[in-house]
Amino acid sequence: MVGDKKNNPATELALLLALSTLWGASYTFIKIGVLTIPPMSFIAARTLIASALLLMIMRWRGIRLSGDAVVWRRFMVQALLNSVVPFTLIAWAEQSVNAGLATILNSGAPILTFLGTWMITRHESVTARKLFGIVMGLAGTCLIIGMEVLHGLGDQLMPQLAIILATICYAGASIYGKNFKGLDPMQPAAGSLICGAAIMIPLSLFVDHPWTITASSASIFALLGLSVFSTALAFVIYFRLMRTLGSVGTTAQAYLRVPIGVLIGVVVLQENMTSTIWTGLACVVAGVAAMTIPARAAIPVKTEPLNQIRHNNQETP
C-alpha cells in the first residue's frame, strides 16, 4: 500500500537505487547485445530467460501464478506496456542512437506518470512536493548529461520518436501497475514476462529466423546479464515498489539512472566531474527524495469539547 507506515523509507530508497542501477545498466547490455542479435530476437530471448528464471524461483518459494482469466488479461496489458513494446523500440533505436541521448529521451517517464495520475486515474495523491521533485529531477538530468548530448536531436528522428514512445509506454505501465497491489511482486513480474515471451517468440521466429543468427560471446553475455539482472530481478523490485512508493515515486528511478552512470564513470574510468555535474546530482537527489520520502503525519491537536470550553469560560473570573 502506498504510504504504508510499516515500510521503512530507507529500505524503499535502497530498493529504488537498486532498480535504477539495474535498469541503468540495461542500456549498455542492449547496446552490446544488438550488435550481433537482431532486436526482436534479442527481446524474445530476454523475456523468455527472465520469465523462466522467475518461474523457477516461484516454484522454490511455493508461489503460484493466478488462474484467473481477468488477472491474465491484466498481465497481457502490462506486458505490452512494460516489456513488449518499449523493450523492442529501445533495442531497435539503440542501433543508431547513442546512450546519452537515449537516457535523456527516456527520462520523461515520471512527468508523464505524474500527468496521467493527475488528469486520468487519480489513484494516488498528487502533491506540490511530487511536482517539485519531478522538476528538480528533470533539471538535474539535463545538467548531468550536458546540453551537448542534444546536438544529435532530430538527426535520426524515427529512432528518437521510438524512444519517446517507449517512455510513454513505461509511464502507462507505472499507472496500470496499481492493478496488482494484492499480489506477490513475483506474480505480475513473471506473468507479464510470460505474456511478453508468448508474443515475441513467434514474431522473432517469423521475422528474424533466429536459427540463422551467429551471435558473439559478448552479445550472449549481455543478453544473460540483461535477462537475469536488469529484467527478472528488476521486475520483482519494480512491482514491490509499486505497492509502497506508488506510480510517481517508482518512476523516480528514471532520473537516478543518469547519476549512477556518472558515478560509475568516475570510479571505473576516472572521468572528471564538473561543478555542473555535481549540481545536477544534487538536484536529482533532492527530486527523488521529494517524490519518495513519505510526508510526516500531522500531529493531532488536543481540543476540548465545546461545552467544556463554555463551562470553563463561565468559571473564569
Backbone hydrogen bonds, N-H to C=O, Kabsch-Sander energy under -0.5 kcal/mol:
donor,donor_aa,acceptor,acceptor_aa,energy
3,G,244,T,-1.8
4,D,1,M,-1.8
7,N,4,D,-1.5
12,E,8,N,-2.1
13,L,9,P,-2.4
14,A,10,A,-2.0
15,L,11,T,-2.4
16,L,12,E,-2.2
17,L,13,L,-2.2
18,A,14,A,-2.3
19,L,15,L,-2.7
20,S,16,L,-2.3
21,T,17,L,-2.2
22,L,18,A,-2.5
23,W,19,L,-2.7
24,G,20,S,-2.2
25,A,21,T,-2.1
26,S,22,L,-0.6
27,Y,23,W,-0.5
27,Y,24,G,-0.8
28,T,25,A,-0.5
29,F,25,A,-2.1
30,I,26,S,-2.8
31,K,27,Y,-2.3
32,I,28,T,-2.2
33,G,29,F,-2.7
34,V,30,I,-2.6
35,L,32,I,-1.0
36,T,33,G,-1.1
37,I,33,G,-1.4
42,F,38,P,-2.6
43,I,39,P,-2.4
44,A,40,M,-2.1
45,A,41,S,-2.5
46,R,42,F,-1.9
47,T,43,I,-2.5
48,L,44,A,-2.0
49,I,45,A,-2.7
50,A,46,R,-2.2
51,S,47,T,-2.2
52,A,48,L,-2.2
53,L,49,I,-2.2
54,L,50,A,-2.2
55,L,51,S,-2.2
56,M,52,A,-1.9
57,I,53,L,-2.0
58,M,54,L,-2.7
59,R,55,L,-2.3
60,W,56,M,-2.0
61,R,57,I,-2.2
62,G,58,M,-0.9
63,I,58,M,-2.8
72,W,68,D,-1.9
73,R,69,A,-2.0
74,R,70,V,-1.7
75,F,71,V,-2.2
76,M,72,W,-2.1
77,V,73,R,-2.1
78,Q,74,R,-2.6
79,A,75,F,-2.4
80,L,76,M,-2.1
81,L,77,V,-2.1
82,N,78,Q,-2.8
83,S,79,A,-1.9
84,V,79,A,-2.5
85,V,80,L,-1.4
87,F,83,S,-2.0
88,T,83,S,-0.6
88,T,84,V,-1.4
89,L,85,V,-2.4
90,I,86,P,-2.6
91,A,87,F,-2.4
92,W,88,T,-2.4
93,A,89,L,-2.6
94,E,90,I,-2.6
95,Q,92,W,-1.1
96,S,93,A,-2.0
97,V,93,A,-2.4
102,A,98,N,-2.1
103,T,99,A,-2.3
104,I,100,G,-2.0
105,L,101,L,-2.3
106,N,102,A,-1.6
107,S,103,T,-0.5
107,S,104,I,-0.6
108,G,105,L,-0.5
109,A,106,N,-0.7
112,L,108,G,-2.2
113,T,109,A,-2.8
114,F,110,P,-2.6
115,L,111,I,-2.5
116,G,112,L,-2.6
117,T,113,T,-2.7
118,W,114,F,-2.5
119,M,115,L,-2.9
120,I,116,G,-2.2
121,T,116,G,-1.6
122,R,117,T,-1.8
127,T,125,S,-0.6
131,L,127,T,-1.8
132,F,128,A,-2.4
133,G,129,R,-2.3
134,I,130,K,-2.2
135,V,131,L,-2.2
136,M,132,F,-2.5
137,G,133,G,-2.4
138,L,134,I,-2.3
139,A,135,V,-2.3
140,G,136,M,-2.6
141,T,137,G,-2.2
142,C,138,L,-2.1
143,L,139,A,-2.0
144,I,140,G,-2.4
145,I,141,T,-2.5
146,G,142,C,-1.9
149,V,146,G,-1.5
150,L,147,M,-1.4
151,H,148,E,-1.6
152,G,149,V,-0.9
153,L,150,L,-1.6
155,D,152,G,-1.8
156,Q,152,G,-0.6
157,L,154,G,-0.6
160,Q,156,Q,-1.8
161,L,157,L,-2.7
162,A,158,M,-2.1
163,I,159,P,-1.7
164,I,160,Q,-1.9
165,L,161,L,-2.5
166,A,162,A,-2.0
167,T,163,I,-2.1
168,I,164,I,-2.0
169,C,165,L,-2.0
170,Y,166,A,-2.3
171,A,167,T,-2.1
172,G,168,I,-2.3
173,A,169,C,-2.5
174,S,170,Y,-2.1
175,I,171,A,-1.8
176,Y,172,G,-2.7
177,G,173,A,-1.8
178,K,175,I,-1.3
179,N,176,Y,-2.1
180,F,177,G,-1.8
181,K,178,K,-1.0
183,L,180,F,-1.6
187,Q,184,D,-1.9
189,A,185,P,-1.3
190,A,186,M,-2.8
191,G,187,Q,-2.9
192,S,188,P,-2.3
193,L,189,A,-1.6
194,I,190,A,-2.5
195,C,191,G,-2.0
196,G,192,S,-2.2
197,A,193,L,-2.7
198,A,194,I,-2.3
199,I,195,C,-1.3
200,M,196,G,-2.7
201,I,197,A,-2.5
203,L,199,I,-1.1
204,S,200,M,-2.8
205,L,201,I,-2.4
206,F,202,P,-2.0
207,V,203,L,-2.8
208,D,204,S,-1.9
209,H,204,S,-1.1
212,T,209,H,-2.6
213,I,210,P,-1.5
215,A,213,I,-0.7
220,I,216,S,-1.9
221,F,217,S,-2.5
222,A,218,A,-2.2
223,L,219,S,-2.2
224,L,220,I,-2.3
225,G,221,F,-2.6
226,L,222,A,-2.5
227,S,223,L,-2.4
228,V,224,L,-2.7
229,F,225,G,-1.8
230,S,225,G,-1.4
232,A,227,S,-2.5
233,L,228,V,-1.9
234,A,229,F,-1.1
235,F,231,T,-2.7
236,V,232,A,-1.6
237,I,233,L,-1.9
238,Y,234,A,-2.6
239,F,235,F,-2.4
240,R,236,V,-1.6
241,L,237,I,-2.5
242,M,238,Y,-1.8
243,R,239,F,-0.9
243,R,240,R,-0.6
244,T,240,R,-0.7
244,T,241,L,-0.5
245,L,241,L,-3.1
246,G,241,L,-1.1
249,G,245,L,-0.7
250,T,246,G,-2.0
251,T,247,S,-1.6
252,A,249,G,-1.3
253,Q,250,T,-1.6
254,A,251,T,-1.8
255,Y,252,A,-1.5
256,L,252,A,-1.4
257,R,253,Q,-1.4
258,V,255,Y,-0.9
260,I,256,L,-1.8
261,G,257,R,-1.8
262,V,258,V,-1.9
263,L,259,P,-2.6
264,I,260,I,-2.2
265,G,261,G,-1.8
266,V,262,V,-2.0
267,V,263,L,-2.4
268,V,264,I,-3.0
269,L,264,I,-0.7
269,L,265,G,-1.0
270,Q,266,V,-0.5
271,E,265,G,-1.9
274,T,272,N,-0.5
278,W,274,T,-2.1
279,T,275,S,-2.2
280,G,276,T,-2.3
281,L,277,I,-2.6
282,A,278,W,-2.1
283,C,279,T,-2.1
284,V,280,G,-2.4
285,V,281,L,-2.6
286,A,282,A,-2.3
287,G,283,C,-2.5
288,V,284,V,-2.8
289,A,285,V,-2.4
290,A,286,A,-2.2
291,M,287,G,-1.6
292,T,288,V,-1.6
293,I,289,A,-2.3
302,K,300,P,-0.5
309,I,305,P,-1.9
310,R,306,L,-2.2
311,H,307,N,-1.9
312,N,308,Q,-2.5
313,N,309,I,-2.4
314,Q,310,R,-1.9
315,E,311,H,-1.4
316,T,312,N,-0.9
